[in-house]
Amino acid sequence: MASITIRNLDDDVKRRLRVRAAEHGRSMEEEAREILRDVVDETKPARNLAAAIRARVVPLGGFDLDLPQREDMREPPAFDQA
């Protein structure tokens, strides 16, 4: 197994990590490993942008979009020089 050293960690971050580890009954090192595992876990589903936008807008009451009228398709260009 590999190991890493984290330098210049803010005292507040270290304190919060210690508290979080104690709440979960783990050492600070194990808590840091668990946090890293969760963050880099590749099995999580991809984020859905539409769902994320909807989740932010729904509490505000949503919104309606005025959609423009559709027009008939134009004729495609002719590339032959007859």
N, CA and C atoms as an extended XYZ file, in Angstrom:
246
Properties=species:S:1:pos:R:3:atomname:S:1:resname:S:1:resid:I:1 pbc="F F F"
N         0.831       -1.179        0.000 N   MET     1
C         0.000        0.000        0.000 CA  MET     1
C         0.876        1.243        0.000 C   MET     1
N         0.384        2.258       -0.669 N   ALA     2
C         1.098        3.527       -0.737 CA  ALA     2
C         0.741        4.390        0.463 C   ALA     2
N         1.585        5.361        0.736 N   SER     3
C         1.277        6.314        1.801 CA  SER     3
C         1.602        7.716        1.302 C   SER     3
N         0.897        8.693        1.872 N   ILE     4
C         1.124       10.084        1.496 CA  ILE     4
C         1.287       10.915        2.761 C   ILE     4
N         1.935       12.058        2.604 N   THR     5
C         2.077       13.014        3.692 CA  THR     5
C         1.415       14.303        3.251 C   THR     5
N         0.605       14.868        4.103 N   ILE     6
C        -0.071       16.119        3.780 CA  ILE     6
C         0.566       17.213        4.624 C   ILE     6
N         1.224       18.121        3.945 N   ARG     7
C         1.890       19.227        4.632 CA  ARG     7
C         1.004       20.467        4.607 C   ARG     7
N         1.268       21.379        5.524 N   ASN     8
C         0.593       22.680        5.586 CA  ASN     8
C        -0.926       22.556        5.689 C   ASN     8
N        -1.383       21.583        6.435 N   LEU     9
C        -2.814       21.417        6.663 CA  LEU     9
C        -3.252       22.432        7.710 C   LEU     9
N        -4.302       23.191        7.405 N   ASP    10
C        -4.801       24.200        8.351 CA  ASP    10
C        -5.188       23.534        9.663 C   ASP    10
N        -4.938       24.242       10.755 N   ASP    11
C        -5.284       23.712       12.076 CA  ASP    11
C        -6.772       23.436       12.191 C   ASP    11
N        -7.589       24.305       11.594 N   ASP    12
C        -9.036       24.115       11.661 CA  ASP    12
C        -9.464       22.855       10.912 C   ASP    12
N        -8.849       22.593        9.768 N   VAL    13
C        -9.172       21.382        9.000 CA  VAL    13
C        -8.780       20.150        9.802 C   VAL    13
N        -7.623       20.197       10.421 N   LYS    14
C        -7.172       19.061       11.239 CA  LYS    14
C        -8.120       18.835       12.414 C   LYS    14
N        -8.560       19.921       13.039 N   ARG    15
C        -9.486       19.797       14.170 CA  ARG    15
C       -10.811       19.188       13.724 C   ARG    15
N       -11.340       19.659       12.578 N   ARG    16
C       -12.601       19.115       12.081 CA  ARG    16
C       -12.463       17.649       11.673 C   ARG    16
N       -11.308       17.284       11.129 N   LEU    17
C       -11.066       15.886       10.780 CA  LEU    17
C       -11.030       15.024       12.036 C   LEU    17
N       -10.379       15.540       13.096 N   ARG    18
C       -10.307       14.802       14.363 CA  ARG    18
C       -11.702       14.603       14.944 C   ARG    18
N       -12.536       15.650       14.917 N   VAL    19
C       -13.909       15.561       15.442 CA  VAL    19
C       -14.730       14.584       14.604 C   VAL    19
N       -14.606       14.696       13.283 N   ARG    20
C       -15.362       13.796       12.397 CA  ARG    20
C       -14.950       12.341       12.619 C   ARG    20
N       -13.661       12.116       12.772 N   ALA    21
C       -13.169       10.758       13.016 CA  ALA    21
C       -13.729       10.216       14.329 C   ALA    21
N       -13.742       11.048       15.360 N   ALA    22
C       -14.276       10.614       16.660 CA  ALA    22
C       -15.765       10.294       16.553 C   ALA    22
N       -16.499       11.094       15.776 N   GLU    23
C       -17.934       10.831       15.602 CA  GLU    23
C       -18.177        9.492       14.916 C   GLU    23
N       -17.256        9.078       14.043 N   HIS    24
C       -17.399        7.809       13.329 CA  HIS    24
C       -16.643        6.669       14.002 C   HIS    24
N       -16.015        6.946       15.133 N   GLY    25
C       -15.292        5.903       15.868 CA  GLY    25
C       -14.060        5.402       15.130 C   GLY    25
N       -13.385        6.299       14.410 N   ARG    26
C       -12.195        5.913       13.654 CA  ARG    26
C       -11.028        6.814       14.025 C   ARG    26
N        -9.857        6.385       13.616 N   SER    27
C        -8.685        7.241       13.761 CA  SER    27
C        -8.750        8.332       12.699 C   SER    27
N        -7.986        9.392       12.899 N   MET    28
C        -7.945       10.456       11.896 CA  MET    28
C        -7.433        9.912       10.567 C   MET    28
N        -6.470        9.030       10.614 N   GLU    29
C        -5.906        8.458        9.385 CA  GLU    29
C        -6.954        7.644        8.631 C   GLU    29
N        -7.715        6.827        9.365 N   GLU    30
C        -8.759        6.031        8.714 CA  GLU    30
C        -9.868        6.927        8.174 C   GLU    30
N       -10.201        7.979        8.907 N   GLU    31
C       -11.222        8.908        8.437 CA  GLU    31
C       -10.772        9.584        7.138 C   GLU    31
N        -9.513        9.994        7.078 N   ALA    32
C        -8.978       10.617        5.862 CA  ALA    32
C        -9.015        9.621        4.702 C   ALA    32
N        -8.674        8.358        4.966 N   ARG    33
C        -8.741        7.334        3.912 CA  ARG    33
C       -10.172        7.170        3.409 C   ARG    33
N       -11.131        7.158        4.325 N   GLU    34
C       -12.535        6.994        3.941 CA  GLU    34
C       -13.014        8.186        3.114 C   GLU    34
N       -12.637        9.386        3.512 N   ILE    35
C       -13.012       10.578        2.757 CA  ILE    35
C       -12.429       10.507        1.351 C   ILE    35
N       -11.161       10.149        1.236 N   LEU    36
C       -10.528       10.035       -0.081 CA  LEU    36
C       -11.194        8.957       -0.926 C   LEU    36
N       -11.525        7.820       -0.319 N   ARG    37
C       -12.214        6.760       -1.062 CA  ARG    37
C       -13.541        7.259       -1.628 C   ARG    37
N       -14.303        7.956       -0.785 N   ASP    38
C       -15.606        8.467       -1.226 CA  ASP    38
C       -15.464        9.470       -2.363 C   ASP    38
N       -14.473       10.333       -2.275 N   VAL    39
C       -14.316       11.396       -3.272 CA  VAL    39
C       -13.852       10.849       -4.619 C   VAL    39
N       -12.983        9.870       -4.612 N   VAL    40
C       -12.439        9.379       -5.880 CA  VAL    40
C       -13.131        8.115       -6.371 C   VAL    40
N       -14.210        7.714       -5.710 N   ASP    41
C       -14.946        6.521       -6.115 CA  ASP    41
C       -15.501        6.703       -7.521 C   ASP    41
N       -15.110        5.848       -8.430 N   GLU    42
C       -15.518        5.959       -9.825 CA  GLU    42
C       -16.855        5.284      -10.112 C   GLU    42
N       -17.432        4.607       -9.136 N   THR    43
C       -18.673        3.888       -9.390 CA  THR    43
C       -19.908        4.767       -9.208 C   THR    43
N       -19.718        6.000       -8.749 N   LYS    44
C       -20.860        6.890       -8.576 CA  LYS    44
C       -21.400        7.279       -9.942 C   LYS    44
N       -22.704        7.420      -10.056 N   PRO    45
C       -23.283        7.789      -11.352 CA  PRO    45
C       -22.852        9.192      -11.763 C   PRO    45
N       -22.790        9.407      -13.058 N   ALA    46
C       -22.440       10.723      -13.576 CA  ALA    46
C       -23.517       11.724      -13.179 C   ALA    46
N       -23.111       12.935      -12.956 N   ARG    47
C       -24.053       13.965      -12.557 CA  ARG    47
C       -24.907       14.399      -13.731 C   ARG    47
N       -26.178       14.515      -13.497 N   ASN    48
C       -27.124       14.908      -14.528 CA  ASN    48
C       -27.347       16.413      -14.420 C   ASN    48
N       -26.889       17.161      -15.418 N   LEU    49
C       -26.975       18.620      -15.373 CA  LEU    49
C       -28.422       19.092      -15.294 C   LEU    49
N       -29.307       18.497      -16.074 N   ALA    50
C       -30.710       18.911      -16.064 CA  ALA    50
C       -31.328       18.695      -14.682 C   ALA    50
N       -31.026       17.574      -14.059 N   ALA    51
C       -31.571       17.298      -12.726 CA  ALA    51
C       -31.004       18.274      -11.692 C   ALA    51
N       -29.736       18.625      -11.831 N   ALA    52
C       -29.127       19.575      -10.899 CA  ALA    52
C       -29.769       20.953      -11.034 C   ALA    52
N       -30.020       21.388      -12.262 N   ILE    53
C       -30.668       22.680      -12.477 CA  ILE    53
C       -32.094       22.643      -11.935 C   ILE    53
N       -32.810       21.576      -12.223 N   ARG    54
C       -34.194       21.442      -11.747 CA  ARG    54
C       -34.234       21.485      -10.217 C   ARG    54
N       -33.292       20.818       -9.559 N   ALA    55
C       -33.267       20.788       -8.097 CA  ALA    55
C       -33.056       22.180       -7.514 C   ALA    55
N       -32.321       23.031       -8.223 N   ARG    56
C       -32.093       24.387       -7.732 CA  ARG    56
C       -33.288       25.290       -7.995 C   ARG    56
N       -34.028       25.050       -9.063 N   VAL    57
C       -35.109       25.946       -9.462 CA  VAL    57
C       -36.433       25.579       -8.800 C   VAL    57
N       -36.701       24.316       -8.572 N   VAL    58
C       -37.984       23.875       -8.013 CA  VAL    58
C       -38.318       24.575       -6.691 C   VAL    58
N       -37.394       24.706       -5.742 N   PRO    59
C       -37.762       25.401       -4.500 CA  PRO    59
C       -38.159       26.861       -4.709 C   PRO    59
N       -37.738       27.447       -5.815 N   LEU    60
C       -38.070       28.845       -6.103 CA  LEU    60
C       -39.393       28.979       -6.845 C   LEU    60
N       -40.039       27.872       -7.131 N   GLY    61
C       -41.318       27.907       -7.811 CA  GLY    61
C       -41.223       27.570       -9.285 C   GLY    61
N       -40.042       27.255       -9.753 N   GLY    62
C       -39.865       26.888      -11.154 CA  GLY    62
C       -39.979       28.092      -12.066 C   GLY    62
N       -40.017       27.843      -13.339 N   PHE    63
C       -40.191       28.899      -14.319 CA  PHE    63
C       -40.702       28.289      -15.611 C   PHE    63
N       -41.352       29.119      -16.407 N   ASP    64
C       -41.870       28.683      -17.700 CA  ASP    64
C       -41.098       29.403      -18.795 C   ASP    64
N       -40.779       28.678      -19.825 N   LEU    65
C       -40.088       29.259      -20.969 CA  LEU    65
C       -41.088       29.487      -22.089 C   LEU    65
N       -40.996       30.631      -22.721 N   ASP    66
C       -41.798       30.889      -23.910 CA  ASP    66
C       -41.054       30.305      -25.100 C   ASP    66
N       -41.621       29.272      -25.679 N   LEU    67
C       -40.978       28.624      -26.812 CA  LEU    67
C       -41.440       29.272      -28.106 C   LEU    67
N       -40.503       29.577      -28.990 N   PRO    68
C       -40.899       30.199      -30.256 CA  PRO    68
C       -41.663       29.215      -31.139 C   PRO    68
N       -42.515       29.751      -32.023 N   GLN    69
C       -43.243       28.909      -32.970 CA  GLN    69
C       -42.262       28.242      -33.910 C   GLN    69
N       -42.527       27.005      -34.201 N   ARG    70
C       -41.695       26.302      -35.176 CA  ARG    70
C       -42.115       26.693      -36.581 C   ARG    70
N       -41.145       26.799      -37.439 N   GLU    71
C       -41.416       27.132      -38.832 CA  GLU    71
C       -41.117       25.912      -39.688 C   GLU    71
N       -41.649       25.932      -40.920 N   ASP    72
C       -41.334       24.847      -41.841 CA  ASP    72
C       -39.843       24.843      -42.113 C   ASP    72
N       -39.318       23.647      -42.367 N   MET    73
C       -37.899       23.554      -42.691 CA  MET    73
C       -37.630       24.210      -44.033 C   MET    73
N       -36.520       24.860      -44.149 N   ARG    74
C       -36.166       25.464      -45.429 CA  ARG    74
C       -35.624       24.384      -46.358 C   ARG    74
N       -35.610       24.697      -47.607 N   GLU    75
C       -35.065       23.752      -48.593 CA  GLU    75
C       -33.557       23.623      -48.386 C   GLU    75
N       -33.053       22.412      -48.476 N   PRO    76
C       -31.608       22.255      -48.324 CA  PRO    76
C       -30.897       22.864      -49.538 C   PRO    76
N       -29.680       23.321      -49.374 N   PRO    77
C       -28.961       23.925      -50.497 CA  PRO    77
C       -28.658       22.889      -51.563 C   PRO    77
N       -28.651       23.349      -52.798 N   ALA    78
C       -28.299       22.467      -53.925 CA  ALA    78
C       -26.826       22.716      -54.236 C   ALA    78
N       -26.054       21.692      -54.235 N   PHE    79
C       -24.627       21.821      -54.486 CA  PHE    79
C       -24.241       21.521      -55.931 C   PHE    79
N       -25.207       21.117      -56.728 N   ASP    80
C       -24.881       20.852      -58.147 CA  ASP    80
C       -24.974       22.156      -58.921 C   ASP    80
N       -24.073       22.351      -59.801 N   GLN    81
C       -24.025       23.575      -60.615 CA  GLN    81
C       -24.579       23.282      -62.015 C   GLN    81
N       -25.825       22.987      -62.101 N   ALA    82
C       -26.420       22.608      -63.391 CA  ALA    82
C       -26.680       23.771      -64.287 C   ALA    82
